[in-house]
């Protein structure tokens, strides 16, 4: 019995040792440069889905969120944080049947007296089908999709931040 258990654990240990070598890392953890060790986030809406998820991702990646701008090693300025919707198709009664949701952010990063990322825009887009008889369910689905778009956008921004020198 003990021999079978040891044989089952062997491949798992081997996989655990090989995964980091191929670039695998846990989702949400992005290696950040030292210039972002203590980051001050400047945003008009500090409670938007994007900003809240960005703070969570920065912390998960080892950054400290500065409590004062003066004490930060980097300032991440969110210049635009906007969700837009566009009607793609309408029914015969002129009601929306399909929507396109686009979450857009524009941000800039400064650190050590230099501009690390000049004002740069990031956007993610998804389509949402819409049925008038399921209005309440679609509103909830749209809210969930908005939150998912914000998380996806944070992933894009975190990969960009990890590429900084």
C-alpha positions in Angstrom: 0.0 0.0 0.0 2.8 2.4 0.9 4.6 1.6 -2.4 1.5 2.5 -4.5 1.2 5.8 -2.6 4.9 6.6 -3.2 4.5 5.8 -6.9 1.5 8.1 -7.2 3.3 11.0 -5.5 6.3 10.8 -7.7 4.7 12.2 -10.9 3.0 15.0 -8.9 6.4 16.0 -7.3 8.1 15.9 -10.7 5.4 18.1 -12.3 5.7 20.6 -9.3 9.4 20.9 -9.9 9.1 21.3 -13.7 6.2 23.8 -13.9 8.2 26.9 -12.7 10.9 26.1 -15.3 8.4 26.4 -18.1 7.2 29.9 -17.0 4.1 28.7 -15.2 3.0 30.8 -12.2 -0.1 31.1 -10.2 -2.8 33.4 -11.7 -2.8 36.8 -10.1 0.9 36.8 -9.3 3.0 38.8 -11.7 6.6 39.6 -10.9 7.0 43.4 -10.6 10.1 45.5 -10.9 11.6 47.1 -7.8 10.4 50.5 -9.1 6.8 49.5 -8.2 7.7 48.2 -4.7 5.6 51.0 -3.1 2.9 52.3 -5.5 0.6 55.2 -5.0 -2.6 54.9 -7.1 -4.1 58.2 -8.2 -7.7 57.8 -9.6 -10.9 59.9 -9.8 -12.9 56.8 -8.7 -10.9 54.8 -6.2 -13.8 52.3 -5.9 -14.3 51.4 -9.5 -14.0 47.7 -10.4 -10.8 48.3 -12.2 -9.0 50.2 -9.4 -10.2 47.8 -6.7 -9.0 44.8 -8.7 -5.7 46.6 -9.6 -5.0 47.2 -5.9 -5.7 43.5 -5.2 -3.4 42.4 -8.0 -0.6 44.7 -7.0 -0.7 43.4 -3.4 -0.8 39.8 -4.6 2.3 40.5 -6.7 4.2 41.8 -3.7 3.8 45.6 -4.1 2.9 47.8 -1.2 0.2 50.4 -1.7 1.6 53.7 -0.4 -0.4 55.7 2.0 1.1 59.0 0.9 2.2 60.0 -2.6 5.5 61.4 -1.2 6.5 58.1 0.2 5.9 56.0 -3.0 8.5 54.7 -5.3 6.0 54.9 -8.2 2.8 56.8 -9.0 0.2 55.1 -11.1 -2.2 57.6 -12.4 -5.6 56.3 -13.8 -6.6 59.0 -16.2 -9.6 57.3 -17.7 -11.7 54.4 -16.3 -14.8 54.0 -18.4 -17.3 51.3 -19.5 -19.2 52.0 -22.7 -21.9 50.0 -24.4 -22.9 50.0 -28.0 -25.9 48.5 -29.6 -24.9 46.0 -32.2 -28.3 44.8 -33.4 -32.0 45.6 -32.6 -35.2 43.7 -32.8 -38.2 44.4 -35.1 -39.6 46.5 -32.2 -36.4 48.5 -32.1 -35.2 47.0 -28.8 -31.6 46.0 -28.3 -30.8 42.4 -29.1 -27.0 42.5 -28.9 -24.7 44.8 -27.0 -21.0 45.4 -27.1 -19.4 46.3 -23.8 -16.0 48.0 -23.8 -14.0 48.7 -20.7 -11.3 51.3 -21.3 -8.6 52.6 -19.0 -5.9 55.1 -19.7 -3.0 55.3 -17.3 0.5 56.6 -16.8 3.3 55.5 -14.4 6.0 57.7 -13.0 8.8 56.6 -10.8 12.2 57.8 -9.6 11.6 61.2 -11.3 11.1 59.6 -14.7 8.1 58.6 -16.8 8.0 54.8 -16.8 4.8 54.5 -18.9 3.6 57.5 -20.8 -0.2 57.9 -21.0 -1.3 54.6 -22.5 -4.8 53.2 -23.2 -5.9 49.6 -22.6 -9.3 48.2 -23.6 -11.2 44.9 -23.6 -14.4 44.2 -25.4 -17.2 41.6 -25.1 -20.5 41.0 -26.7 -23.7 40.4 -24.8 -26.9 39.0 -26.3 -30.0 40.7 -24.9 -33.6 39.4 -24.7 -36.3 41.7 -23.6 -38.2 39.0 -21.7 -35.2 38.3 -19.5 -34.4 41.9 -18.7 -33.6 41.4 -15.0 -31.3 38.5 -15.6 -29.5 40.4 -18.4 -28.9 43.3 -16.1 -27.2 41.0 -13.6 -25.3 39.3 -16.4 -24.1 42.7 -17.6 -22.9 43.6 -14.1 -21.0 40.3 -13.9 -19.6 40.9 -17.3 -18.5 44.4 -16.3 -16.6 42.9 -13.3 -15.0 40.2 -15.5 -13.9 42.9 -18.0 -12.3 44.9 -15.2 -10.4 41.7 -14.0 -9.3 41.0 -17.6 -8.1 44.6 -18.0 -6.1 44.4 -14.7 -4.4 41.3 -16.1 -3.4 43.2 -19.3 -2.1 46.2 -17.2 -0.2 43.9 -14.8 1.6 42.2 -17.7 2.5 45.7 -19.0 3.8 46.7 -15.5 5.8 43.6 -15.2 7.7 44.5 -18.4 9.1 47.7 -16.9 12.8 47.8 -16.2 
